[in-house]
Amino acid sequence: MELANSLGIDPERLLLDAAALRRRQLCAAFLHGSTRSWRVRRRIWPAAVAGLLIVALTIAALAVAAAFAAQQKIDDERRSQSIQWKVIDAQRP
């Protein structure tokens, strides 16, 4: 308090000015159809982008897992067919 007075700053005046500024901001927000002033703005975009990123990564992981399982099935079928042909070839004279 003493430092503010020694610098010529009136703390009560600063408080009154801040209250007046806040009142003007709320009045402007009300007149222009907003229920919030620019100070109280909620940031939804970072959460939306993070959510979309999580969904995209989940879908990509599921697609990779499904492709891996399908390839395993194809490999097993080819392996069993090659074993069958080896058995047939071995039985021929």
Order of alpha helices (4+ residues) and beta strands (2+ residues): alpha-alpha-alpha
